Every structure is written in C-alpha cells, then in structure tokens.
Amino acid sequence: MSEISPEEQLATLRSSIDNIDAALVHMLAERFRCTQAVGRLKAEHDMPPSDPAREARQTARLRALAEDAHLDPEFAEKWFNFVVAEVIQHHNHLAGRGE
C-alpha cells in the first residue's frame, strides 16, 4: 500500500480550498442579488438604506452561528460589517444618494 506524499496531500487540500472559495463567491453573488432587490424596494418606498436594529440582530445571530461552527465570532462579525457596509453603499446609490 503506497502512502500519499505530503505534496499530494497539499494538492488535495488546496483543491478543496479552491472549491470552497468558488462556492463562497457564488453565495456572495447570490446574497448581493437579494440585497440589490432590497435596495430597489427601499428606494421605491423612500425607506432608509440601513436598519440598525436588524443589523444588531444579524450580528448576534452570526456570532452565535460562528461559535457553533468553531469559527472566531470576531472574524464573523468583521466579515458581516464589511458586507453590510457594501450593501448600504449600494442602497444609497440606488436611492440616488450616491453616498
């Protein structure tokens, strides 16, 4: 029985990472398609681009999910804050605020 070399193990692990990265990009694209629809709805009805109460609930929810998944909750919160900032920028643009 032949043993798998460290180089082959590395290649296998990197292939898995590449597949996960591709899935993440597709999931983010889908998320932004949904948030763009939210932004258009908010713009049509003159609703504010951000919802601090929802963002706080989502932050708490994602921190708990991160803990359950053994992911650093601080990292999950930083990621969420980055995404929310981008979404709010899109919403402002859709509303003609250009902020």
BELCORMO-V760504 format. One record per residue. SS is DSSP state (alpha for helix, beta for strand, coil for the rest). PHI is phi in radians with two decimals (none if undefined). Layout:
SS,PHI + SS,PHI
//
This chain:
coil,none + coil,-1.54 + coil,-1.57 + coil,-1.36 + coil,-1.26 + alpha,-1.00 + alpha,-1.12 + alpha,-1.20 + alpha,-1.07 + alpha,-1.07 + alpha,-1.09 + alpha,-1.14 + alpha,-1.09 + alpha,-1.15 + alpha,-1.11 + alpha,-1.11 + alpha,-1.07 + alpha,-1.07 + alpha,-1.13 + alpha,-1.12 + alpha,-1.03 + alpha,-1.10 + alpha,-1.11 + alpha,-1.07 + alpha,-1.08 + alpha,-1.15 + alpha,-1.17 + alpha,-1.12 + alpha,-1.07 + alpha,-1.14 + alpha,-1.05 + alpha,-1.21 + alpha,-1.07 + alpha,-1.18 + alpha,-1.21 + alpha,-1.14 + alpha,-1.12 + alpha,-1.07 + alpha,-1.07 + alpha,-1.12 + alpha,-1.07 + alpha,-1.10 + alpha,-1.12 + alpha,-1.12 + coil,-1.96 + coil,0.90 + coil,-1.66 + coil,-1.13 + coil,-1.21 + coil,-2.11 + coil,-2.34 + alpha,-0.97 + alpha,-1.15 + alpha,-1.13 + alpha,-1.05 + alpha,-1.14 + alpha,-1.10 + alpha,-1.15 + alpha,-1.07 + alpha,-1.09 + alpha,-1.09 + alpha,-1.22 + alpha,-1.10 + alpha,-1.14 + alpha,-1.06 + alpha,-1.08 + alpha,-1.04 + alpha,-1.07 + coil,-1.58 + coil,1.07 + coil,-1.97 + coil,-1.02 + alpha,-1.06 + alpha,-1.11 + alpha,-1.11 + alpha,-1.05 + alpha,-1.18 + alpha,-1.07 + alpha,-1.05 + alpha,-1.09 + alpha,-1.07 + alpha,-1.10 + alpha,-1.13 + alpha,-1.07 + alpha,-1.05 + alpha,-1.17 + alpha,-1.08 + alpha,-1.09 + alpha,-1.06 + alpha,-1.09 + alpha,-1.10 + alpha,-1.08 + alpha,-1.09 + alpha,-1.10 + coil,-1.44 + coil,1.41 + coil,-1.49 + coil,0.98 + coil,-1.38
//
